[in-house]
Structures are given as C-alpha cells and as structure tokens.
Amino acid sequence: MPVLDPMEIVCAHSPDSDDAYMFYGMATKKIRSKLLTFRHVLEDIQSLNRRAMNGEYELTAISYHAYPYVADKYMLMASGSSVGDGYGPMVVSQHPIAPEDLKGKRIAIPGKLTTAYLSLKLFQPDFEVVEVHFDKIIDAVQERRVDAGLIIHEGQLTYGKSGLHLVLDLGKWWKKKYDLPLPLGANVLRRDLSPELQKEACRVMKESIQYSLDHREEALNYAMNYARDLETAMADKFVGMYVNHHTVDCGPDVPVAAQKLLDMGYEAGIIPNRVQVEFIR
C-alpha cells in the first residue's frame, strides 16, 4: 500500500508565553506525527473565539466561555487547558476600591467571549462594559478612560509596575466560593476530523506539553520570544501558573468546574444555550 503524506492542519493559539511554552514541542517538531503536520497561526483569544464560531481552524485555542457557541463544531481536548487554581483574571483600578464597589462602574474587558468576562459578570452583573484589546487595558485604566480594567495574560503579574491596585482576583474568588479551579482557556478539535486523527492530535498535544515540562529551560527560552517584555523570572512564574498538571490532562476537576461555570452563565442569562462539556483524549 502507498504511504500517505501526513495531513496538515492549522493549530491556532495566542501569541503569549504560556501558549508558546505549551506548543513548543509541536512548533519545533520535537514531537512528531506520521499522520499530521501542524501549521501554527497566532491570534489574540477574542479573534480565535470568533473564528471558532465559523469552524475555521482544525485545532484552536478558545475561551471556555466560547464553548457553548462552538460545541456543534468542536470538542474540548483533555490536554491544553489553562486553569487558574486559586488565581485568575484580575480587576485593577487606579485607586483602591472594594470589590462590591465595582457595581455600575465603567470596566474595560478583553472581549465578551472571554472567560474573564463571564466570571466577572457572575461576580457582579451590573457594570458598564468597554471592550479594549487585552494589552491596552492597563493603559485605559491609567488614562482614566475607564474606572477599572479586567486583565488577563501577563498583565496579572505586571499591573503593579503601572501603579495600579488590585480590586479582585476572580480565580481566588471562584476557588473560595466553590472550591474548584477556574478553567479559562481550552484547546478544541473540529468534530469533522476522523476519530483516528482526533486521537493523534490529542496525543501530540499532550506530549508537547509534557515535553516542555520535562525540558523547562529550553521551552522557557523559546517562550520568552512571546513574553511581552517580561523578565525571565516573571515569565517562568507566569508559565508555571498556567501550564501545569491541569494542562497535561484535565482530570476530574476541570470538567466539573467548566460545567458549573457554563451552567451558571446560562442560568444568569449570559450564555444563550445550555451545553454539556465534552472532552476527548
């Protein structure tokens, strides 16, 4: 029988240090496949969420909040989740305010499909939404264009340098209230891929993450190309927060937490349809 060439699929993810670290083994071909090759596309998470609604990429990062909108086209991968276990997206302001005082405030958010936005709406349903690109939110707070900003990615570690004050850590709130980690980002695979290719993509994804954890220094050196001016020690800390045992395999806690989060979003009227989370390995 003739040997078939491997199928190329697009692997889309955010241009930040934790995703770069996660995909290091795949991107540098440390982890290979006879069935698949991967073309990497880098876009911000809100753009990836929108593209997933059209099923544009075979393998893509999305926010857990976006899953109900794309579940007809995609399944969640057991590997690749970014999970805040007692920490997560943060609300910051120029002057100290109490979390309960966020009611009615003008708050910059990184996109309405982000899990950060969903979790903030569950904490405080009543605030004025101002959509700002995630890496411009700290600027918007400093320039007083908004009362507060909802920050994700590396901003969670760097906001203090900008003289801003922490109002609320949503991952900490979620853990204290529900004793669960907060699932923020996921990798998903398109349903129209064959079961054989889905299984192979899951294997490569899991092995890529494990490779980085086993070769931390070289993977971190690669991730530093996407660290947005973070010093190495800070990038190492950030990567450690969001690439961990939950990322290698979602285990039992992440599906339970994701289901609870999305059910609460539906019950609060934030998400239009109830969905059952579905993970593949």
C-alpha positions in Angstrom: 0.0 0.0 0.0 1.2 3.5 -0.7 2.3 5.6 2.2 0.1 8.6 2.5 1.5 12.0 3.3 0.6 13.4 6.7 -2.4 15.7 6.7 -1.7 19.4 7.5 -4.0 21.0 10.0 -4.0 24.5 11.4 -3.1 24.8 15.1 -4.2 28.3 16.3 -3.3 29.8 19.6 -2.5 33.1 21.3 0.9 34.8 20.9 1.7 34.7 24.6 4.3 32.9 26.7 2.2 30.2 28.2 0.7 29.1 24.9 4.2 29.3 23.2 5.5 27.1 26.1 2.7 24.6 25.7 3.1 24.3 21.9 6.9 24.3 22.0 7.3 20.6 21.3 4.9 20.8 18.3 6.2 24.1 16.9 9.8 22.9 16.9 9.0 19.4 15.8 10.4 17.8 18.9 7.1 15.9 18.9 6.3 14.4 15.5 3.4 12.6 13.9 3.2 10.3 10.9 -0.4 11.3 10.4 -0.4 15.0 11.0 1.7 18.2 10.4 0.7 21.4 12.1 0.7 24.9 10.7 0.7 27.4 13.6 -1.4 30.5 13.4 -1.1 33.2 16.2 -4.0 35.5 17.1 -5.5 37.0 20.2 -8.0 34.9 22.0 -11.1 37.1 21.2 -10.3 36.7 17.5 -9.8 32.9 17.9 -13.2 32.7 19.7 -14.9 34.5 16.8 -13.1 32.3 14.2 -14.1 29.2 16.0 -17.8 30.1 15.5 -17.2 29.6 11.8 -15.1 26.4 12.3 -12.1 28.0 10.6 -9.3 26.1 12.2 -9.0 22.3 12.9 -7.3 22.8 16.3 -7.7 26.1 18.1 -7.4 27.7 21.5 -10.7 29.2 22.7 -12.0 30.6 25.9 -14.2 28.2 27.9 -16.9 30.9 27.8 -16.9 30.4 24.0 -17.5 26.7 24.1 -21.4 26.9 24.1 -21.2 28.9 20.9 -18.9 26.4 19.1 -19.8 23.0 20.6 -21.7 22.0 17.4 -18.3 22.2 15.5 -15.7 21.4 18.2 -14.9 19.1 21.1 -12.7 20.0 24.1 -9.3 18.4 24.2 -8.4 16.8 27.6 -4.9 18.4 27.2 -4.2 22.1 26.8 -6.4 23.8 29.3 -5.2 27.0 31.0 -6.6 26.8 34.5 -6.3 29.2 37.4 -6.2 27.2 40.6 -6.8 29.9 43.3 -5.8 32.7 40.9 -7.0 34.1 37.6 -8.1 37.2 35.8 -7.9 40.3 37.9 -9.8 43.6 38.1 -7.5 46.6 38.7 -8.0 50.2 39.3 -6.0 53.5 39.6 -7.2 54.0 43.2 -8.1 51.4 45.8 -11.7 50.4 45.8 -13.6 47.5 47.3 -14.9 44.6 45.0 -18.5 45.5 45.9 -17.9 49.0 44.6 -17.5 47.7 41.0 -21.3 47.9 40.7 -22.2 50.4 38.0 -18.5 51.1 37.2 -17.1 51.5 33.7 -14.8 48.5 33.2 -12.5 47.7 30.3 -12.7 44.0 29.3 -10.7 42.0 26.8 -13.8 40.6 25.0 -17.3 39.4 25.7 -16.4 35.8 24.9 -13.5 35.6 27.3 -13.9 33.5 30.4 -12.6 36.5 32.3 -15.7 38.5 31.3 -18.0 35.6 32.1 -16.6 35.2 35.6 -16.7 38.9 36.3 -20.4 39.0 35.2 -21.1 36.2 37.6 -19.4 38.1 40.4 -21.0 41.5 39.5 -23.7 41.5 36.8 -24.1 45.3 36.9 -21.3 47.3 35.2 -20.7 49.2 32.1 -18.7 47.2 29.5 -16.0 48.8 27.5 -14.2 46.4 25.1 -10.5 47.0 24.8 -7.7 44.9 23.3 -6.2 42.9 26.2 -2.8 44.6 26.0 -4.3 48.1 26.1 -6.4 47.7 29.2 -3.8 48.8 31.7 -3.3 52.0 29.5 -7.0 52.6 29.6 -7.1 52.5 33.4 -4.0 54.7 33.7 -5.5 57.2 31.3 -8.8 57.2 33.3 -10.8 56.2 30.2 -12.4 53.6 32.5 -12.9 53.1 36.2 -11.3 49.7 36.3 -9.8 47.1 34.0 -10.2 43.3 33.7 -6.7 42.0 32.9 -5.6 38.6 31.6 -2.2 37.2 30.4 1.0 38.7 31.7 -0.8 41.9 33.0 -1.7 39.8 36.0 1.9 40.0 37.1 2.9 43.4 35.8 0.0 45.7 36.8 1.8 46.8 40.0 4.6 48.4 37.9 2.0 50.7 36.4 0.9 51.9 39.9 -2.5 50.1 39.7 -4.3 48.5 42.6 -5.8 45.0 42.7 -9.6 45.1 43.3 -10.5 41.5 42.7 -8.8 38.2 41.8 -11.6 36.2 40.1 -9.7 32.9 40.3 -9.3 33.4 44.1 -13.0 34.3 44.5 -14.1 31.2 42.5 -11.8 28.9 44.5 -13.0 30.3 47.8 -16.7 30.1 46.8 -16.8 26.8 45.0 -13.6 25.0 45.9 -12.8 24.5 42.3 -10.2 25.7 39.8 -11.3 28.3 37.3 -11.0 26.9 33.7 -10.0 29.8 31.5 -8.7 28.6 28.1 -9.1 25.3 26.3 -7.9 23.7 23.1 -10.6 22.3 20.9 -10.6 19.9 17.9 -13.0 20.1 15.0 -15.6 17.3 15.0 -15.3 16.6 11.3 -11.8 15.2 11.7 -11.7 11.4 11.7 -11.5 9.7 15.1 -8.0 8.5 14.2 -6.8 12.0 13.5 -8.5 13.4 16.6 -6.8 10.8 18.8 -3.4 11.5 17.1 -3.8 15.3 17.6 -4.6 14.7 21.3 -1.5 12.5 21.7 0.7 15.1 20.1 -0.8 17.9 22.2 -0.3 16.0 25.4 3.3 15.0 24.6 4.1 18.6 23.6 3.0 19.9 26.9 4.8 17.1 28.8 8.0 17.8 26.8 8.0 21.4 27.8 7.5 20.5 31.5 10.4 17.9 31.2 12.6 20.4 29.4 11.6 23.6 31.2 14.7 25.7 30.5 14.7 25.2 26.7 11.0 25.6 26.4 11.0 28.8 28.5 13.8 30.2 26.3 11.5 29.7 23.3 8.5 31.1 25.2 10.5 34.3 26.0 10.1 35.3 22.4 6.4 35.8 23.2 6.7 37.2 26.8 5.9 40.8 26.0 8.8 42.4 27.9 8.6 40.1 30.9 11.8 39.3 32.7 12.8 35.6 32.6 11.9 35.0 36.3 8.5 36.6 35.8 7.8 34.7 32.6 8.8 31.5 34.4 6.3 32.3 37.1 3.5 33.1 34.6 4.1 29.9 32.6 4.1 27.9 35.9 0.7 29.4 36.7 -1.0 28.3 33.5 0.9 25.2 32.2 0.7 22.6 34.9 -0.9 19.2 35.7 -4.3 20.5 34.8 -2.8 21.4 31.3 -1.3 17.9 30.7 -4.7 16.3 31.5 -7.9 18.0 32.6 -8.5 15.2 35.2 -11.9 15.2 37.0 -11.9 18.7 38.5 -11.6 20.8 35.3 -14.7 19.2 33.6 -16.7 19.6 36.8 -15.6 23.3 37.1 -16.2 24.0 33.4 -19.7 22.5 33.5 -20.6 24.6 36.6 -19.2 27.8 35.1 -21.2 27.4 31.9 -24.4 26.2 33.7 -24.1 29.3 35.9 -23.6 31.5 32.8 -26.7 30.1 31.2 -28.8 30.4 34.4 -27.7 34.1 34.7 -28.7 34.8 31.2 -25.2 35.5 30.0 -25.0 32.3 27.8 -28.0 31.7 25.5 -27.9 27.9 25.5 -27.1 25.2 28.0 -24.3 22.9 26.8 -22.8 19.6 28.1 -19.0 19.8 28.1 -17.4 17.0 26.0 -13.7 16.1 26.3 -11.7 13.9 24.0 -8.4 12.2 24.6 
